[in-house]
Every structure is written in C-alpha cells, then in structure tokens.
Amino acid sequence: MFDKPILSLMNTCAKTLITLSTICFLIIPACRNKEAPKVEHQSVKKAASQDDLSLILSFDTLSVAAIKNIVYQQDSLLGKGPDKESNPYYHYYHARKYIFEKKRDSALMAYQKMKGLSPNDDIELLKTYRILNHKMVSGSTVESALMSQIFAALKIAEQAHSRLTYSFYDLLAQAYFQNNNEKKSIEYAAIYFKHNPFNTHPVIKQRYFDISFLLASRLGDFKKMTYYNAQARRLAEQVGDSLAIARTYDNEAQIYSRQLQTAKALASSKIYFNYLKKTNNLNGIAYNNLATAFSQNHEPDSAIKYYHAGIAFEKRDASARQKDIYYNGLIEAYKMKGDFAHALQAADSAYAIELRNYKAIEAVKVAEIHEKYQTEKKDRNIAELNNRNKLNETIIKQQRWTIFLTLLVFMGVVSFLYTFYRQQRLREKNKLLKSENQRLNVEQKMLQAQLNPHFIFNAIANLQSLIASGHVEESVSYLRSFSGLLRGVLEQNRKDFIEIEEEIASLNHYLQLQQMRYPDVFDYKITVDEELDQNETLIPPMLVQPFVENAIEHGFRNITYKGLLTIAFRKKNDLLVIEIDDNGSGLTKKTTEDQKKQSLAQVILKERIDLLFTAKGQKAEFKVKDKGGDTATGVFAEILIPIIND
C-alpha cells in the first residue's frame, strides 16, 4: 500500500529524519523531554558533586528536565558570584538557559563570552563545540565553511587529547547526514560511540539501538527494525526517558507503514506527535510524519492540514532552511483529492526548494573537491620540498662531517698541548708542595725537640733535689718513674699525634713525680667528656705538659694552702677544648724570669699550633687568663684545636 507520498517521504525525508528525531536527540540535549523522571534524582545529585566539565559531559545521560534543573541552579548560583563575568561556566549555563527559553541569539552571544585559560584548552573547545552545534540548523545543508571549522576544531581536540573530542565526531556525523553523505555519517557515528565516555550507560545504549533501527530501515529489514525498536523501548523504559519511549512509537509507525498496516502506523504516529505537543517539543519532522501517516491512510484533508502546519512551523524558525518534504507530501495529498492545481503549485515549490538545496549541496561538494585539490597540490609541493630538503641535508651532513673532523683534530691538538702544559705545571706545583711539607715537618720536629729537652731538664733538676735532700728510697722510686716517663716521651717524639689516653698517661706519670717531689703541696684531677673517645681522638704530644709544669713550679710554690690542678678534655662545636685550671698564686706574682719561661713556652706552643692547624686553614688557638680577684686565684688556660679521629 505504498503510494507516492510515503515513497517520496522515505526517499527524501528518511535521510533527514534522524536529524531531529534521533541524532538531534543524541547531540542536542535541548531536544529531549522536559519531564523529570524520579529515577534520575540520584544521578543528578551525583553529577552535581563533580567538576563543571564532568557535570556538563554527563548531560548526555540525563533527561532534559534534569539538565534544565541543573542549568537553572548553576546559573543562579554562579550569577551571584563577584567574578561571574570572568567565569566561563557562568556564561555556558547562562547560554543553556537561553536555549531552554528559545532565545537562540542571546544564547550565541553568551557562548561567545566564554574564555579559557589557554587558546586550546577544554573551555575553549567546549565554547567552539556549542557555537558550531548552534550554527548547524537541524536538517539544513552544512556549508563548506562550517565543515572546515568543525574539522579544524576536531584536529585541535585530537592534538590536545581533550575529553570533548568525541563531541566533534558527533558533529561530523550529523553534518554528513544533513549533507546526504550517509557513508561518512555512519563512519563518524561509529567513531563517536567508540570514544563516548558513557558508551556503557543505558541511555547511550538506547540511542545506539535507535541508530541501528534507522540503518535497518534503509535496508528494509523488518525483522531487525522490530528487534532494535524493542530493545530501544526496553532501555528507554529502564532509564525512565519518556521522550525516548515516545520516539519508539514513531519508529513503530515506520514498521507498520512498510508492512502496509496504515491504521496502526497512524495510531503510533499520533501517540508520538501528541507527546511532543504535550511536552512542547514539536518539530517539523513530527508534522511531516503525522501528515504522511494520514496520507497513507487515505485521509488527504488531515494530511494537507499537517503538511501546512509543518511548513508554518518551519517558517517560524528564521534560522532554519526550507525542506521540500512537506511539498512532496502535499503533491500526493492534493492528487489524492483530485486538486491538481494545488498539486502543481506544491510541485513548483518543491522543485524550487530542491534546486536550491541541490545547489547548496553541490557547492559543498565543489568546495570539498577544491579543498581536496588544494590539499593534493600542497602534498605534491611538500613532497618536492622534502626531496630537495633530503638532498640539501645530505650535502649539509657531508659539510658538517668535514667541519666536525677538522674541529676534532684541532681540538685534539689543543687538548694535547693544554694537557702537557697542565702536567708540567702540576709537577712543578707538586715539587713546591712537597718541599713546603718537608719544611713544615722539620720545623714541627724542631719545635717539639726544643720542648722535650726543656721537660727533661726540669725532671732531672727535680731528681737532683731529691738526692740532695737525702731521700734515697724516694729518689730510686722517682728515678724508676722518670725512666718510664722518659721512655714514653721518647716514643711520642716520633709521632705527630697521639691518643688522648696516651697523653693522660704521660700527664699522670709527670704529676705523680711532681707530687713525690712536693708532697702534700697539691692535688690534681683529670676529666674527659663522655662524647670523646680517648682511644680514637688524637692531639699533638706534650701539648698540655707546659701549662701543668707552670702551674706546679710557679703557681703552687709559695702558697699557704693546698693547691688544686684540674685538667679537662671536652667537645664543643666540633672542636676539642682542653682546660687547665689551678688555684695557685697567679701571673701577677711571678718573677720576671718565671714570666720569660712562661712566654717562651707559649711562643713554642703557638708556633706548633700554627704549623699543625692554622697554616692548613683549620681553627686552633689557646688563651691564658689570670683569675686574680677577691674570691679566686690562679691561672686558667684554654686550648682549642680541631677534633682529629684515628
């Protein structure tokens, strides 16, 4: 029962039917149902907790009512912020609000105010996508300039690995469909679904079955059409999308129409049309489909009514281009009534529109061919330039190798001469350093040798005093201790540094000998900080003995009380501090001769410290202070040298 109106509709309208009834639903959320199913409330709450871009991307999985609710909430919330004009998402939601209010020009101006942080970031791509989508009037031919803009935006999105890339595949699928290039449309639709981040969501799956239904429709496979439509209805009911449910009745009408069940086709088409009318979502295709169903069911008057209503609806949209499907339908309806005059007028109008659309399509094709030619021409020029570049690169490489080898030889000669010169300088410097090191070692040994006879002389003088006093046993004991001490001193004389433990042993020997010489004249105490390891920490030999000798020989000689000598080894800020403290007569009561002896000992000590430490850039010093006062007497000496570990 296929008569000419419905055949014409299937041939000329089927290609554009997907634009508003299915693909428009896939791409333009504003075409969806405005009712808010209760089942989506949790989805909205979950989406509201995501970042703005993720929330916007999730709109594909929500109903129009849910999207509208979010858009109005976000527009109100962001509109109260002090920085709303600089907030790109405020302008986005403001534009979407205008779309819901059918203020397309205001929406476009709002989209254009969106500014990203960089030229090709996601905000700029979102702005570009919405503007391009806005310019693509459903069902109209997409001109070459707009196609070029879509491809340019897609290239930027792919290079930036943007989350919005799949949206531009969607735009291309729609654009090719509107330009009657079904092969390309199907190709980009498949890429779109592959890259869609929600391709496992029931809503996206439901739309997949919508697309599959239309493909089966073109093949005339009623079995597959029935199966895909049933699956689409099941998923639409599962997600609670009333518009998708209603759209399955439109698909069902096509099945009945092809099966020549015109009454059932008309009933299903009415269900779909009445739903769109109830939800204020009517479009020109809906008028055309219902009119075609009336015509197919031999109700020409009703068909003519809805064809004219579709034409009037299309004219109200200033941005839409006229389509000839309504006039083709009117031709058959008027012929059915026998009104051939009006049928001829409709045919003239259909021819004029078809000619205009054909020219537009041809213009697009010519532009594509021209662009392809220019691209191929550029490719040939690029190939020629590449060949020239390869030849030039070969010549340049040869020249570079020649220059490189010349430089390499030159640098080798210079490097050899410089290395030879440096070696000569280093040899001379090493000779000087070796000579200087030998000189310093000789001077240090000489100073140490000056100190040792001085100590031995004093020890022998002490032994002589004991023998003269007639203390034979004490003299023998003193001589035995002195020989042991002398042996230790001679062994230390061969070393630059000795352990603190060894220095303390020598001091104990010396102090015990002095106590034997001056019984009950003084006591002594030697302490070592727990942080110091006596067996690991090193000091120069005979470093402390001159100060100890001065304290005993000069500090304790003419006092009426018992003297006390304290020697302390401690650590302070990575330095070894040696303190020699006595409560003797002090410096002020010394004779001129005693002061000269002390000065000589200090001069020798200073020279030793300079040679061993300060000449090498290390911190070392000693201080001698008279404690003379009302409550304290004696001398306090402090030696600071670096800590040297074995």
C-alpha positions as CSV (number, residue, x, y, z in Angstrom):
1,M,0.0,0.0,0.0
2,F,3.0,2.3,-0.5
3,D,1.7,5.2,-2.6
4,K,3.8,8.1,-3.9
5,P,3.6,10.4,-0.9
6,I,5.1,7.9,1.5
7,L,7.7,6.7,-1.0
8,S,8.7,10.2,-1.6
9,L,8.9,10.7,2.1
10,M,11.1,7.7,2.6
11,N,13.4,8.7,-0.2
12,T,13.8,12.3,0.6
13,C,13.0,12.6,4.3
14,A,14.5,9.4,5.7
15,K,17.9,10.9,5.3
16,T,17.0,13.9,7.4
17,L,14.6,12.1,9.8
18,I,17.4,11.2,12.1
19,T,18.4,14.8,12.5
20,L,15.6,15.8,14.8
21,S,14.0,12.6,15.8
22,T,17.1,10.6,16.7
23,I,20.5,12.2,16.0
24,C,19.2,15.6,17.3
25,F,18.3,13.7,20.4
26,L,21.8,12.3,20.6
27,I,23.6,15.6,20.0
28,I,21.3,18.4,21.2
29,P,20.1,17.8,24.8
30,A,17.5,20.6,24.4
31,C,15.5,18.3,22.1
32,R,14.8,15.9,25.0
33,N,11.9,15.5,27.2
34,K,11.2,18.3,29.7
35,E,9.7,16.0,32.3
36,A,11.9,14.9,35.2
37,P,11.7,11.2,35.9
38,K,12.0,10.4,39.6
39,V,14.5,7.6,38.8
40,E,17.1,10.2,37.8
41,H,17.2,12.2,41.0
42,Q,20.2,10.3,42.4
43,S,22.1,10.7,39.1
44,V,21.6,14.5,39.3
45,K,22.9,14.6,42.9
46,K,25.9,12.5,41.9
47,A,26.6,14.7,38.9
48,A,26.3,17.9,41.0
49,S,29.3,16.7,43.1
50,Q,31.6,16.5,40.0
51,D,33.6,19.3,38.5
52,D,31.9,21.6,36.0
53,L,33.2,20.0,32.8
54,S,32.5,16.4,34.1
55,L,29.0,17.5,35.0
56,I,28.5,19.0,31.5
57,L,29.7,15.9,29.8
58,S,27.3,13.8,31.9
59,F,24.4,15.7,30.5
60,D,24.1,13.1,27.7
61,T,23.0,10.6,30.4
62,L,20.3,12.8,31.9
63,S,16.8,13.8,30.9
64,V,16.0,17.3,29.7
65,A,14.2,18.1,32.9
66,A,17.2,17.0,35.0
67,I,19.5,19.1,32.7
68,K,17.2,22.1,32.9
69,N,17.1,21.8,36.7
70,I,21.0,21.8,36.9
71,V,21.3,24.6,34.3
72,Y,19.0,26.9,36.2
73,Q,20.6,26.0,39.6
74,Q,24.1,26.6,38.3
75,D,23.1,29.8,36.5
76,S,21.6,31.2,39.7
77,L,24.5,30.1,41.9
78,L,27.3,31.4,39.6
79,G,25.3,34.5,38.8
80,K,25.7,35.6,42.4
81,G,29.5,35.4,42.4
82,P,31.5,38.6,42.2
83,D,33.6,37.1,39.4
84,K,30.8,35.8,37.2
85,E,31.9,37.8,34.1
86,S,35.3,36.1,34.2
87,N,33.8,32.7,34.9
88,P,33.4,30.8,31.6
89,Y,30.9,28.3,33.2
90,Y,28.6,31.1,34.2
91,H,28.3,32.1,30.5
92,Y,27.9,28.4,29.5
93,Y,24.9,27.8,31.9
94,H,23.5,31.2,31.0
95,A,23.5,30.3,27.3
96,R,21.9,26.9,28.0
97,K,19.2,28.8,30.0
98,Y,18.6,30.9,26.9
99,I,18.2,27.8,24.8
100,F,15.5,26.5,27.1
101,E,13.8,29.9,26.8
102,K,14.1,29.6,23.0
103,K,16.3,32.8,22.8
104,R,18.9,31.5,20.3
105,D,20.6,34.8,19.5
106,S,21.1,35.6,23.2
107,A,22.4,32.0,23.7
108,L,25.0,32.5,21.0
109,M,26.2,35.8,22.5
110,A,26.6,34.1,25.9
111,Y,28.6,31.3,24.4
112,Q,31.0,33.8,22.8
113,K,31.8,35.3,26.2
114,M,33.4,32.1,27.4
115,K,37.2,32.5,27.8
116,G,39.6,29.7,28.6
117,L,43.0,29.9,30.3
118,S,44.7,29.0,27.1
119,P,43.7,29.1,23.4
120,N,43.1,25.3,23.0
121,D,42.0,24.2,26.5
122,D,38.8,22.3,27.2
123,I,36.9,25.5,28.0
124,E,37.7,27.0,24.5
125,L,36.8,23.6,22.9
126,L,33.5,23.5,24.8
127,K,32.8,27.0,23.6
128,T,33.7,26.1,20.0
129,Y,31.5,22.9,20.1
130,R,28.5,24.7,21.4
131,I,28.8,27.5,18.8
132,L,29.2,25.1,15.9
133,N,26.4,23.0,17.2
134,H,24.3,26.2,17.4
135,K,25.0,27.0,13.8
136,M,24.1,23.6,12.5
137,V,20.4,24.0,11.9
138,S,18.8,20.6,12.0
139,G,18.0,19.2,8.6
140,S,19.8,22.0,6.7
141,T,22.8,21.6,4.4
142,V,26.0,22.2,6.2
143,E,28.2,24.5,4.1
144,S,31.9,24.0,3.4
145,A,33.0,26.9,5.6
146,L,31.2,25.4,8.6
147,M,32.5,21.9,7.8
148,S,36.1,23.4,7.7
149,Q,35.5,24.9,11.1
150,I,34.4,21.5,12.5
151,F,37.4,19.7,11.1
152,A,39.7,22.4,12.5
153,A,38.2,22.1,15.9
154,L,38.4,18.3,15.8
155,K,42.1,18.5,14.9
156,I,42.8,20.8,17.9
157,A,40.8,18.5,20.2
158,E,42.7,15.4,19.0
159,Q,46.1,17.0,19.4
160,A,45.2,18.2,22.9
161,H,43.7,14.7,23.8
162,S,40.6,16.6,25.0
163,R,37.7,14.9,26.8
164,L,35.5,16.7,24.3
165,T,37.0,15.1,21.2
166,Y,34.1,12.6,20.8
167,S,31.6,15.6,20.6
168,F,33.2,16.8,17.4
169,Y,32.9,13.3,15.9
170,D,29.2,13.6,16.7
171,L,29.1,17.0,14.9
172,L,30.7,15.5,11.8
173,A,28.2,12.5,11.8
174,Q,25.3,15.0,12.0
175,A,26.8,17.3,9.3
176,Y,27.4,14.5,6.8
177,F,23.9,13.2,7.4
178,Q,22.4,16.6,6.7
179,N,24.5,16.7,3.5
180,N,23.1,13.3,2.4
181,N,26.5,11.6,2.8
182,E,25.3,8.5,4.7
183,K,28.5,6.6,4.4
184,K,30.6,9.3,6.1
185,S,27.8,9.9,8.6
186,I,27.7,6.2,9.7
187,E,31.6,6.2,9.8
188,Y,31.8,9.1,12.2
189,A,28.8,7.9,14.2
190,A,30.7,4.7,14.9
191,I,33.8,6.7,16.0
192,Y,31.6,8.9,18.2
193,F,30.1,5.9,20.1
194,K,33.6,4.3,20.4
195,H,35.0,7.3,22.1
196,N,32.0,8.3,24.1
197,P,33.0,8.1,27.8
198,F,29.5,6.9,28.7
199,N,29.1,4.2,26.0
200,T,28.2,1.6,28.6
201,H,25.4,3.8,30.0
202,P,21.8,2.6,29.3
203,V,20.9,5.9,27.8
204,I,23.8,5.8,25.3
205,K,23.0,2.1,24.5
206,Q,19.4,3.1,23.9
207,R,20.5,5.6,21.4
208,Y,22.6,3.0,19.7
209,F,19.6,0.9,19.1
210,D,17.8,4.0,17.7
211,I,20.7,4.4,15.1
212,S,20.6,0.6,14.4
213,F,16.9,0.8,13.7
214,L,17.3,3.6,11.1
215,L,20.1,1.6,9.4
216,A,17.8,-1.5,9.3
217,S,15.0,0.7,8.0
218,R,17.2,1.8,5.0
219,L,17.9,-1.9,4.3
220,G,14.2,-2.8,4.6
221,D,14.9,-5.5,7.2
222,F,11.6,-5.5,9.1
223,K,12.8,-8.2,11.5
224,K,15.8,-6.2,12.6
225,M,13.8,-3.0,12.7
226,T,11.3,-4.7,15.1
227,Y,14.2,-6.1,17.2
228,Y,16.1,-2.8,17.5
229,N,13.0,-0.8,18.3
230,A,12.0,-3.3,21.0
231,Q,15.5,-3.0,22.6
232,A,15.4,0.8,22.4
233,R,12.0,0.8,24.1
234,R,13.2,-1.5,26.8
235,L,16.2,0.7,27.6
236,A,14.1,3.8,27.4
237,E,11.7,2.4,30.0
238,Q,14.7,1.3,32.1
239,V,16.1,4.8,32.3
240,G,12.7,6.4,32.5
241,D,13.2,8.6,29.4
242,S,9.6,9.3,28.3
243,L,10.7,11.1,25.1
244,A,12.8,8.1,24.0
245,I,9.7,5.9,24.8
246,A,7.6,8.1,22.6
247,R,10.1,8.0,19.8
248,T,9.8,4.2,19.7
249,Y,6.2,4.8,18.6
250,D,7.5,6.9,15.7
251,N,9.8,4.0,14.8
252,E,6.9,1.6,15.2
253,A,4.8,3.7,12.8
254,Q,7.5,3.3,10.1
255,I,7.4,-0.5,10.7
256,Y,3.6,-0.6,10.3
257,S,3.8,1.7,7.3
258,R,6.2,-0.6,5.5
259,Q,4.0,-3.6,6.4
260,L,1.0,-1.7,4.9
261,Q,-0.7,-1.6,8.2
262,T,-1.7,2.0,7.8
263,A,-4.2,2.3,10.6
264,K,-1.7,1.0,13.1
265,A,1.0,3.3,11.6
266,L,-1.3,6.3,12.0
267,A,-2.1,5.4,15.6
268,S,1.6,5.1,16.6
269,S,2.4,8.3,14.8
270,K,-0.4,10.1,16.7
271,I,1.0,8.9,20.0
272,Y,4.4,10.3,19.2
273,F,3.0,13.6,17.9
274,N,0.7,14.1,20.8
275,Y,3.6,13.5,23.3
276,L,5.8,16.1,21.5
277,K,2.9,18.6,21.5
278,K,2.2,17.9,25.2
279,T,5.8,18.5,26.2
280,N,6.3,21.5,23.8
281,N,8.9,19.6,21.8
282,L,7.2,19.6,18.4
283,N,9.4,19.9,15.3
284,G,8.8,20.0,11.6
285,I,9.6,16.3,11.1
286,A,6.9,15.3,13.5
287,Y,4.3,17.3,11.5
288,N,5.6,15.7,8.3
289,N,5.5,12.1,9.7
290,L,1.9,12.5,11.0
291,A,0.8,14.1,7.7
292,T,2.4,11.2,5.8
293,A,0.6,8.7,8.0
294,F,-2.7,10.4,7.3
295,S,-2.0,10.4,3.6
296,Q,-1.0,6.8,3.6
297,N,-4.3,6.0,5.4
298,H,-6.2,7.9,2.7
299,E,-7.1,10.9,4.8
300,P,-5.8,13.7,2.5
301,D,-7.5,16.6,4.2
302,S,-5.8,15.8,7.5
303,A,-2.6,15.2,5.7
304,I,-2.8,18.6,3.9
305,K,-3.6,20.2,7.3
306,Y,-0.4,18.9,9.0
307,Y,1.8,19.4,5.9
308,H,0.8,23.1,6.0
309,A,1.3,23.2,9.8
310,G,4.8,21.8,9.3
311,I,5.6,24.5,6.7
312,A,4.3,27.2,9.0
313,F,6.4,25.7,11.9
314,E,9.5,25.8,9.8
315,K,8.9,29.4,8.7
316,R,8.7,30.5,12.3
317,D,12.3,29.4,12.8
318,A,14.2,32.1,10.9
319,S,17.5,30.2,11.1
320,A,16.0,27.0,9.5
321,R,16.2,26.3,5.8
322,Q,13.1,25.2,3.9
323,K,12.8,21.5,3.1
324,D,10.9,20.0,0.2
325,I,9.5,17.0,2.0
326,Y,6.3,18.9,3.0
327,Y,5.6,20.0,-0.6
328,N,6.3,16.5,-1.9
329,G,3.7,15.2,0.6
330,L,1.2,17.9,-0.5
331,I,1.6,16.9,-4.1
332,E,0.4,13.4,-3.3
333,A,-2.3,14.6,-0.9
334,Y,-3.8,17.0,-3.5
335,K,-3.6,14.4,-6.2
336,M,-5.5,12.0,-3.9
337,K,-8.2,14.7,-3.7
338,G,-8.1,15.4,-7.4
339,D,-7.0,19.0,-6.8
340,F,-4.3,19.1,-9.5
341,A,-3.9,22.9,-9.5
342,H,-2.7,22.9,-5.9
343,A,-0.7,19.8,-6.5
344,L,1.1,21.7,-9.3
345,Q,1.8,24.7,-7.0
346,A,3.2,22.3,-4.4
347,A,5.4,20.7,-7.1
348,D,6.7,24.1,-8.2
349,S,7.6,24.9,-4.6
350,A,9.2,21.5,-4.0
351,Y,11.2,21.9,-7.2
352,A,12.5,25.4,-6.2
353,I,13.5,24.2,-2.7
354,E,15.1,21.0,-4.1
355,L,17.0,23.0,-6.7
356,R,18.2,25.5,-4.0
357,N,19.3,22.6,-1.7
358,Y,20.9,20.8,-4.6
359,K,23.0,23.9,-5.4
360,A,23.9,24.2,-1.8
361,I,25.0,20.6,-1.6
362,E,26.8,20.9,-4.9
363,A,28.6,24.0,-3.6
364,V,29.7,22.0,-0.6
365,K,30.9,19.2,-2.8
366,V,32.7,21.6,-5.1
367,A,34.3,23.2,-2.1
368,E,35.3,19.8,-0.8
369,I,36.8,18.9,-4.2
370,H,38.6,22.2,-4.4
371,E,39.9,21.7,-0.9
372,K,41.0,18.2,-1.8
373,Y,42.7,19.5,-4.9
374,Q,44.5,22.2,-2.9
375,T,45.5,19.6,-0.4
376,E,46.9,17.3,-3.0
377,K,48.7,20.2,-4.6
378,K,50.1,21.1,-1.3
379,D,51.1,17.4,-0.7
380,R,52.9,17.4,-4.1
381,N,54.7,20.6,-3.2
382,I,55.6,19.3,0.2
383,A,56.9,16.0,-1.4
384,E,59.0,18.1,-3.8
385,L,60.3,20.2,-1.0
386,N,61.0,17.1,1.1
387,N,63.2,15.7,-1.8
388,R,65.0,19.0,-2.0
389,N,65.5,19.0,1.7
390,K,66.8,15.5,1.7
391,L,69.4,16.4,-1.0
392,N,70.3,19.6,0.9
393,E,70.5,17.7,4.2
394,T,72.9,15.2,2.6
395,I,75.2,18.0,1.4
396,I,74.9,19.7,4.8
397,K,75.8,16.4,6.5
398,Q,78.9,16.0,4.4
399,Q,79.9,19.5,5.1
400,R,79.2,19.1,8.8
401,W,81.3,15.9,9.0
402,T,84.2,17.7,7.2
403,I,83.9,20.7,9.7
404,F,83.5,18.3,12.6
405,L,86.6,16.2,11.7
406,T,88.6,19.4,11.3
407,L,87.5,20.7,14.6
408,L,88.1,17.4,16.2
409,V,91.7,17.3,15.0
410,F,92.2,20.9,16.1
411,M,90.6,20.3,19.5
412,G,92.8,17.2,19.9
413,V,96.0,19.1,19.2
414,V,94.9,21.9,21.6
415,S,93.8,19.4,24.2
416,F,97.2,17.6,24.0
417,L,99.1,20.9,24.3
418,Y,97.0,22.0,27.2
419,T,97.3,18.7,29.0
420,F,101.0,18.7,28.5
421,Y,101.2,22.2,29.9
422,R,99.0,21.4,32.9
423,Q,101.1,18.3,33.7
424,Q,104.2,20.4,33.7
425,R,102.6,23.0,36.0
426,L,101.3,20.2,38.3
427,R,104.7,18.6,38.5
428,E,106.3,21.9,39.5
429,K,103.5,22.6,42.0
430,N,103.8,19.1,43.5
431,K,107.6,19.7,43.9
432,L,106.9,23.0,45.7
433,L,104.2,21.4,47.9
434,K,106.4,18.5,48.8
435,S,109.3,20.9,49.6
436,E,106.9,23.0,51.7
437,N,105.5,20.0,53.5
438,Q,109.0,18.8,54.3
439,R,109.9,22.2,55.6
440,L,106.9,22.3,57.9
441,N,107.5,18.8,59.2
442,V,111.2,19.8,60.0
443,E,110.0,22.9,61.8
444,Q,107.4,21.0,63.8
445,K,110.0,18.4,64.8
446,M,112.4,21.2,65.8
447,L,109.8,22.8,68.0
448,Q,108.9,19.5,69.5
449,A,112.6,18.8,70.1
450,Q,113.0,22.2,71.7
451,L,110.2,21.3,74.1
452,N,111.4,17.8,75.1
453,P,114.9,18.9,76.4
454,H,113.2,21.6,78.4
455,F,111.0,19.0,80.1
456,I,113.9,16.5,80.6
457,F,116.0,19.3,82.2
458,N,113.3,20.1,84.7
459,A,112.8,16.4,85.5
460,I,116.5,15.9,86.2
461,A,116.5,19.0,88.3
462,N,113.7,17.5,90.4
463,L,115.6,14.3,90.8
464,Q,118.7,16.2,91.8
465,S,116.7,18.0,94.5
466,L,115.5,14.7,96.0
467,I,119.0,13.2,96.0
468,A,120.4,16.3,97.6
469,S,117.8,16.1,100.3
470,G,118.9,12.6,101.2
471,H,115.7,10.8,100.3
472,V,117.3,7.7,98.8
473,E,114.2,5.5,98.5
474,E,112.1,8.3,97.1
475,S,115.0,9.1,94.7
476,V,115.1,5.5,93.5
477,S,111.3,5.4,93.1
478,Y,111.4,8.8,91.3
479,L,114.2,7.6,89.0
480,R,112.2,4.4,88.1
481,S,109.1,6.5,87.3
482,F,111.1,9.1,85.5
483,S,112.8,6.4,83.3
484,G,109.3,5.1,82.4
485,L,108.1,8.6,81.6
486,L,111.2,9.4,79.6
487,R,110.7,6.2,77.5
488,G,107.1,7.2,76.8
489,V,108.2,10.8,75.9
490,L,110.9,9.5,73.5
491,E,108.4,7.2,71.8
492,Q,105.9,10.1,71.4
493,N,108.7,12.3,69.9
494,R,108.5,10.2,66.7
495,K,104.8,10.9,66.3
496,D,102.9,14.0,65.2
497,F,99.7,13.0,67.1
498,I,98.9,10.6,70.0
499,E,95.7,9.4,71.6
500,I,94.2,11.4,74.5
501,E,94.6,8.3,76.6
502,E,98.3,8.2,76.0
503,E,98.6,12.0,76.8
504,I,96.7,11.5,80.0
505,A,99.0,8.5,80.9
506,S,102.1,10.8,80.5
507,L,100.4,13.6,82.5
508,N,99.7,11.1,85.3
509,H,103.3,10.0,85.4
510,Y,104.5,13.5,85.4
511,L,102.1,14.7,88.1
512,Q,102.9,11.7,90.3
513,L,106.6,12.5,90.0
514,Q,105.9,16.1,91.0
515,Q,103.7,15.0,93.9
516,M,106.7,12.9,95.1
517,R,108.9,15.9,94.8
518,Y,106.4,18.3,96.5
519,P,104.4,16.1,99.0
520,D,101.1,17.4,100.2
521,V,101.6,20.6,98.1
522,F,98.8,20.0,95.5
523,D,96.2,17.6,94.3
524,Y,95.1,17.1,90.7
525,K,92.1,15.9,88.8
526,I,91.8,14.9,85.0
527,T,88.3,14.6,83.4
528,V,87.3,13.5,79.9
529,D,83.9,14.3,78.3
530,E,81.8,11.2,77.6
531,E,81.3,12.3,74.0
532,L,85.1,11.9,73.4
533,D,86.6,8.5,72.7
534,Q,90.0,8.5,74.4
535,N,91.3,5.8,72.1
536,E,90.2,7.4,68.9
537,T,90.7,11.2,69.4
538,L,94.2,12.5,68.7
539,I,96.2,15.5,69.9
540,P,99.8,16.7,69.4
541,P,102.2,15.2,72.1
542,M,103.4,17.3,75.0
543,L,100.6,19.8,74.3
544,V,99.3,20.2,77.9
545,Q,102.6,19.5,79.9
546,P,104.0,23.1,79.7
547,F,100.8,24.5,81.3
548,V,100.9,21.8,84.0
549,E,104.5,22.4,84.7
550,N,104.0,26.2,85.1
551,A,101.1,25.6,87.5
552,I,103.2,23.3,89.7
553,E,106.5,25.1,89.5
554,H,105.3,28.7,89.7
555,G,101.7,28.6,90.8
556,F,101.9,26.3,93.9
557,R,105.5,27.2,95.1
558,N,104.7,30.0,97.6
559,I,101.1,29.4,98.7
560,T,99.9,28.7,102.3
561,Y,97.1,26.4,101.2
562,K,97.0,23.1,99.3
563,G,96.8,23.6,95.5
564,L,94.4,22.0,93.1
565,L,95.1,21.4,89.5
566,T,92.1,20.5,87.2
567,I,92.6,19.3,83.6
568,A,89.5,18.8,81.5
569,F,89.1,17.4,77.9
570,R,85.7,18.2,76.3
571,K,83.9,18.7,73.0
572,K,82.5,22.0,71.8
573,N,81.1,22.7,68.3
574,D,83.3,20.1,66.6
575,L,86.4,21.4,68.5
576,L,88.5,19.8,71.2
577,V,88.7,22.1,74.2
578,I,91.4,21.4,76.8
579,E,91.1,23.4,80.0
580,I,94.0,23.7,82.6
581,D,92.8,25.4,85.8
582,D,94.8,26.0,89.0
583,N,94.3,27.9,92.2
584,G,97.9,29.0,92.6
585,S,99.4,32.4,93.0
586,G,98.5,33.5,89.5
587,L,100.5,35.5,86.9
588,T,100.8,38.8,88.8
589,K,103.1,37.3,91.5
590,K,105.6,35.7,89.0
591,T,109.1,36.9,88.8
592,T,110.5,38.4,85.6
593,E,112.5,35.2,85.0
594,D,109.4,33.0,85.5
595,Q,107.4,35.1,83.1
596,K,110.1,34.8,80.5
597,K,110.0,31.0,80.8
598,Q,106.2,31.0,80.5
599,S,106.4,33.3,77.5
600,L,108.9,31.0,75.8
601,A,106.6,28.0,76.4
602,Q,103.6,29.9,74.9
603,V,105.6,31.1,71.9
604,I,106.6,27.5,71.2
605,L,103.0,26.3,71.6
606,K,101.7,29.0,69.3
607,E,104.2,28.0,66.6
608,R,103.2,24.4,67.0
609,I,99.5,25.2,66.6
610,D,100.3,27.4,63.6
611,L,102.2,24.7,61.8
612,L,99.8,21.9,62.6
613,F,96.5,23.6,62.2
614,T,96.1,27.3,61.3
615,A,98.6,27.0,58.3
616,K,96.1,24.5,56.9
617,G,93.1,26.7,57.3
618,Q,91.9,25.0,60.5
619,K,90.7,26.8,63.5
620,A,93.1,26.5,66.6
621,E,94.1,28.8,69.4
622,F,94.9,29.0,73.1
623,K,94.2,31.5,75.9
624,V,95.8,32.1,79.2
625,K,93.9,34.2,81.8
626,D,94.9,35.3,85.3
627,K,92.0,34.7,87.7
628,G,93.4,37.1,90.3
629,G,90.5,38.6,92.3
630,D,88.9,38.8,95.7
631,T,87.5,35.2,95.7
632,A,89.5,33.4,93.1
633,T,93.2,33.0,92.4
634,G,95.3,31.1,89.9
635,V,95.6,30.8,86.2
636,F,93.0,29.4,83.7
637,A,94.4,28.2,80.3
638,E,92.2,27.0,77.4
639,I,93.4,25.3,74.2
640,L,91.1,24.8,71.2
641,I,92.1,22.5,68.4
642,P,90.2,20.6,65.7
643,I,88.9,17.1,66.6
644,I,91.1,14.5,64.9
645,N,90.0,10.9,64.9
646,D,92.3,8.0,64.3
